[in-house]
């Protein structure tokens, strides 16, 4: 029915389009999400987002005095850039802290956690769902 040449052309034309669609549609959370920061086999911190009430919980889970830092960046489409909106520090005490930050409807945000004195970053994206 279809020749090998026709199938080869279809794959050549369609593959780049499929790749572009995949890259332009990043994974994101519209509800609750959480990520752990693991360094040298130890979970040293976590940051979680709860859609109900727009709550962020930053935890320092490894009481070593180094602490963790959580950040929320908002995407500005007109400028094609991310801007840091909020930043929280949690000292190296092995405890958690919850903060509120209003996530706007239909807006993209990037949530990150780092450990003070270490360049490793864990993150997730959220999209304001208006709930």
LUMBAKOL-130541 format. One line per field, with one value per residue (C-alpha): residue number from 1; x, y, z; residue in three letters. Coordinates in steps of 0.02 Angstrom, whole numbers, plus 50000, padded with zeros to 5 digits. Each point is the difference from the previous one (the first is absolute). Example, Ala and Ser with C-alpha at 12.3 -4.5 7.8 and 13.67 -1.06 7.14 Angstrom:
residues 2
resi	c(1_2)
px	c(50615_50069)
py	c(49775_50172)
pz	c(50390_49967)
resn	c(ALA_SER)
END
This chain:
residues 131
resi	c(1_2_3_4_5_6_7_8_9_10_11_12_13_14_15_16_17_18_19_20_21_22_23_24_25_26_27_28_29_30_31_32_33_34_35_36_37_38_39_40_41_42_43_44_45_46_47_48_49_50_51_52_53_54_55_56_57_58_59_60_61_62_63_64_65_66_67_68_69_70_71_72_73_74_75_76_77_78_79_80_81_82_83_84_85_86_87_88_89_90_91_92_93_94_95_96_97_98_99_100_101_102_103_104_105_106_107_108_109_110_111_112_113_114_115_116_117_118_119_120_121_122_123_124_125_126_127_128_129_130_131)
px	c(50000_50136_50175_50154_50048_49832_50012_50179_49944_49854_50115_50126_49865_49900_50140_50063_49821_49964_50161_49957_49826_50074_50128_49874_49883_50096_49936_49917_49892_49829_49973_50119_50182_50159_50184_50139_50180_50120_50187_50127_49860_49909_49834_50055_49842_49835_49882_49816_49858_49818_49878_49864_50052_50158_50115_50185_50084_50189_50085_50179_50003_50183_50051_50179_49997_50004_49816_49900_49928_49836_49958_49849_50027_49861_50010_49977_49948_50018_50181_50031_50083_49979_49997_50030_49840_50033_50143_50000_50145_49990_50154_50082_49885_49907_49828_49867_49918_49842_49978_49862_50023_49854_50017_49911_49877_50073_50177_50157_50113_50162_50033_50178_50094_50187_50113_50106_50179_49952_49956_49878_49821_49838_49843_49826_49884_49825_49864_49872_49835_49890_49940)
py	c(50000_50125_49993_50005_50165_50080_49939_50065_50172_50003_49958_50132_50135_49949_49960_50180_50064_49870_50046_50186_49967_49894_50133_50142_49909_49981_49892_50099_49978_50078_49938_49943_49959_49966_49968_49936_50061_49854_50027_49863_49874_50107_50089_50171_50097_50011_50130_49967_50099_49981_50076_50024_50162_50020_49933_49961_49891_50007_49867_49982_49813_49979_50094_50040_50189_50031_50035_50004_50136_49996_50117_50035_50073_50066_49994_50166_49950_50176_50006_49813_49990_49932_50122_49951_50041_49923_49926_49909_49939_49861_49986_49833_49952_49849_50087_50061_50168_50039_50164_50067_50076_50037_49900_50094_49913_49940_50050_49890_49985_49906_49940_49957_49938_50011_49967_50142_49973_49875_50031_49853_50055_49901_50078_49984_50110_50052_50082_50111_49907_50133_49887)
pz	c(50000_50050_49930_50110_49920_50048_50180_50012_49941_50123_50146_49944_49994_50154_50124_50020_50021_50134_50090_49997_50070_50139_50048_49999_50119_50165_50141_50138_50153_50018_50177_50135_49969_50099_49967_50112_49993_50021_50026_50033_50027_50130_49976_50064_49958_49910_49932_49974_49922_50055_49875_50130_50083_49894_50138_49981_50131_50007_50107_50058_50032_50046_50158_49949_50016_49811_49964_49839_49890_49905_49857_49891_49827_49887_49811_49909_49824_49926_50056_49975_50170_50177_50147_50182_50095_50171_50098_50167_50105_50126_50112_50032_50142_49929_50001_49877_49968_49899_49905_49889_49829_49883_49839_49861_49885_49833_50049_49994_50152_50033_50179_50053_50153_50030_50147_50065_49943_49863_49818_49980_49960_49997_49928_49929_49898_50051_49899_50086_49990_50079_50141)
resn	c(UNK_UNK_UNK_UNK_UNK_UNK_UNK_UNK_UNK_UNK_UNK_UNK_UNK_UNK_UNK_UNK_UNK_UNK_UNK_UNK_UNK_UNK_UNK_UNK_UNK_UNK_UNK_UNK_UNK_UNK_UNK_UNK_UNK_UNK_UNK_UNK_UNK_UNK_UNK_UNK_UNK_UNK_UNK_UNK_UNK_UNK_UNK_UNK_UNK_UNK_UNK_UNK_UNK_UNK_UNK_UNK_UNK_UNK_UNK_UNK_UNK_UNK_UNK_UNK_UNK_UNK_UNK_UNK_UNK_UNK_UNK_UNK_UNK_UNK_UNK_UNK_UNK_UNK_UNK_UNK_UNK_UNK_UNK_UNK_UNK_UNK_UNK_UNK_UNK_UNK_UNK_UNK_UNK_UNK_UNK_UNK_UNK_UNK_UNK_UNK_UNK_UNK_UNK_UNK_UNK_UNK_UNK_UNK_UNK_UNK_UNK_UNK_UNK_UNK_UNK_UNK_UNK_UNK_UNK_UNK_UNK_UNK_UNK_UNK_UNK_UNK_UNK_UNK_UNK_UNK_UNK)
END
